[in-house]
């Protein structure tokens, strides 16, 4: 059995030993569409993260029996064509729940607690040059008693919510699917969530119901003291509208880990804001803990072991 990983660079230093033990294993850091077709030509199994699996790809891989997504989302794979060809598609769900939840809270705490400001204030000499023992001009925000609004109450949303309880926060959520399956917290309409939340954390998938879900009009419904965090998917909150909202003081700040286009271009609205102190950005890192990647590699190996 020949196993080909077409874009393994995002796995970093995660061990591939369990996968390579399943057969002849060839690993490429990245592959263009043309390279992917050539490299998959004699593969029984392909592992991939962002490589597109379309008709041209499947036509070039006549031996292919299994496509393993190195992640959860499979929007890069034409699953119907795979079904017609008898090619099994398997993904990995739940491997990064704690990793993403921790990153969401890292951003929430940094927005509310102003850690980056205080760090710079001491290191650049402003603290030493001052006459009092505190930065009196920049008090931080306590989370106790505040409302956390979660968009998308799946496994990650529920993990984020459970942490909020430890901070003494009230939790509400908006169900993007309309099912409101989680009974542990109140499900509310989107307008209400935008209006009453002190912190909004996005954990929804990107689809026709969530694309552009939060735009400028929606942001104007939020409190001027509120923060918005997106570790879900880029495009759920309109990026140019977020940049405009923080510059106009419509909301207090944003922290973003996911983007419509990744990596973001240098002329991206987030990099052009007049108030960069209100914006925290991270490079789609929420899923990337050492532990999450180790779990992902293990689960991909398990998906191969299942056979076809």
N, C-alpha and C positions, 0 to 999 in steps of 0.2 A: 504494500500500500504506500503510495506516494502522497505526502502531505506538504503543501506549499503555503507558507504565510507570506502574503503579498505586500503587507504594509505594517511591519512589526515595530517600527520606530517608536510608536506611541507606548509600547509596552515597557520601554526603558530597560532597566536592569532586571526585570522580572524573569525568573528561571523558566526556560522552555523545556526542561529535562523531562517532565511528565508527558509533554506533547511529543517530543522527539522519540520517546520510547515506544510510541505507537506504530512506527514504520519509518520509511525513508523520509527524512525531514529536510526541507530546504526553506531558508528564511531570508526574506529581502526587507530592508528597512522601509522602502517605498516602491511603488510601481506606477508608471503612467498607464493609461488605458491600453496603449499598444503593448507595453511591457507585460501588463497583467495577462493579456490574451496569450502572449507567447509563453509566459512562465506557467500558465495553467493548462497548457496543451496536453500534457501527459499526467496531470494530477488526478488522483482519486478524491482527495479532500483539499479544499482551499480554506484558509483562514484569512479574514480580512476585516478592516474597520471602516474605511471610507471608499474603497474601490467599488466601482459600479458594476453590478452583475445584471447585464442586459442581454438581448438576443445575440449581439456580436460576441460577447464574452462566452456565452453558453455554446455558441457555434464553434468557438475555438477550443473548447474543452470537452471533447466527446467522451472521455473516460470519467468525467466528474460525477460523483455520487452524493457528495455532501458539501454544503457551504456552511461554515461556522463563523458567525458574526462575533468579532472581538468586542462585545458590548451588548447593549440592550436593543437600541433602535435598529430597525432593518429597512429603513426607507431607501437605502442605497441598493437594495436587492429587489429585483422583479420576482416576487414570490409566486405569482401566477405562472410565469414562464417556467420557473423552476419546477413547479408542480406538474406542468404539462410534460416536462422532460424527465420526470421521475427523479429529480434532484432534491434531496432533503435539505431544508434550511433550519438551522438551530442557532439560537442566540443565548445570551447569559443574562438572566434577570436577578436583581437583588444583590449583586456582588459589591456595589458601592454605596449602599444605603447609609451606613454610618459615616463613610468618607464624605459624602455630599452633605449630610446633615451637619457634620462638624464644620465644613467649610461655610455653610450658610450661617452658622452661629459665629464663626470667626468674623464674618462680614457684619453681622448684626451688632456684635459687641464692639467692633472697631468703629462703626458708625455712631453708635450711642455713646461709647466710651472715649472716642477721640484719641485712640492710642497712637496713631501715626502723628498727630499734631503734637502730643505731649513728648513723644520721643524726639521729634525734630526740635522742639522748644528747648529741651535740655542740651541736646548735642550741638546746636548751632550757637550756643552762648547766650541766648536771650534770658535764660533762667539765671545764669551766673551774673548777668548784668543788672538784674532786677533788684528791687529793694525789699521784697517780701518773699515768703517761702512757698508761694503758690502762684499758679497762672490764673489770676483772678478774672481775666477777660474771657476765659473759655471754660465755663462749667460744663460737665457732661450730664447725660440724661439717665436717670434710673429707669429700669424696665419693670420693676415691681408695680403691679396695678395697671400697666399698659395693656393694650389689645394687639395681639398678633393675628393678622389675617393671612391665611394660607390659601393660595390658589393651586388646587390640585392636591387632594388629601389621599394620595396613595401611600405606599410604604415609607417613602422618604418624607413626605409631608407629615405623616403620623409620628415619625421619629423626631422631626423638628418640633412638633407640637408637644411631645412628651418632655422635651428639654425646656420648653417655654414654661411649663408648669412649675419646674424647679425654680424658675425666676419669679414665680408669682404672677405670671401674665395670664390674662384671659385669652382664649383661643377661639377663633371663628374660622370658617372656611367657605370657599366657593367651589362647587363641583363643576368642572368644565365639561364633564360628560352628562350632567343632569341627573345622575343617579343618587347622589347624597348618601352613599352606602355607609359612611363612617358615622356611628351614632354616639361617639364619645364627645363630640363637639358640635355646636350649633352650625348648621348649614344656612348660609344667607345669600341673598342676591348679590351680584357683583357690585352694584351701585352702593349698597349698604356697606359691604366690605371696604370699598374705597373710602367711603365717608367716615367710618368710625375707627379704622385701624391706625395704630401708631407705627406699626411696622408691617409691611407686606412682604411675604416670601413666596416666590414662584417655584412650584414643583410640578408643573403640568407638562404633558407631551406637546409637541408642536404638530398641529393638524388644522383642518379647516375650521374648527371651532375656536381655536386659540390663537391663530395667526392675527397679529395686530389687536389682540384683545384689550390691551391697555394703551390708549392713545392720548393725545393732548387733552381732549375733553374729559377723559377719565381721570387723568392726573390732576386736573383742576378741581375735582371733587374731593381730593385728599386733603388732609390737614397740612398746613404749612410747616408743621414740626415733624411730619411723618417721614419715614425712610422706606425705600423699596430695594429689595434684594432679589436678584435673579440668578439662581444656580440650576434652573430648569432647562430651558431651550431659548436660544436667540430668536428674536422675531415675535415673541409673545407680547412683549412691551416694545412699542415703536421707538427705535433708538434715537432718531432725531428729536422726537417729542420728549424723551427723557432728558436729553441734553438741554433742550430749551427750558424744561420745567425747573431743573436745578439752577440754571443761570438766572431765571426770573424769580427764584425764591418761592415757587409754587409748592415745592416739597423741600425738605431739609437736606436730603442726600440720597445717593444711590450707590449700590455695590453690585457689580456685574461680573459674572464669570463666563457667560455664554453669549455668542454674537451671531448675527445673521450670516456674516462671512467671517471665516476663521482661517488664518490670523486676520485681525482687522487691518485695514489700510491706514497709512499715516495721516490721511486727511479725514479720518473717521470723526463724527461729531463729538464723541467722548473725549477725543484728544485735542479738541478745539474750544472747550468750554472756558468761559471767563472766570469760573469759580472752581478750579480743579480740587480745591480742598473739600468740596462737597461730593466728590466722586472717587470711589475705590474700584479699581479694576484688577482682575486676575485672569490668567491665560487658560481658560477652560481646564482648570486644575482640580475641580471639586471631586472628580472620580479617581484621582491619581495617587491616592495614598499607597504606600508600600503594601499594606495589607490588602487593599482592594485589588491591586494588580496581581498579587499572588493568588487571590481567590479566583480572579478572572482566568488566569492561566490554568488553574486546576479544573475549573468548570468547563473550559474548552476541551481539555483532555478527556473529561468525562463525556462530553458530547461526541467525541470521536469514538470512544469505547462502546457507545451504544450501537454503533454500526448503522446499517441502513436496511 
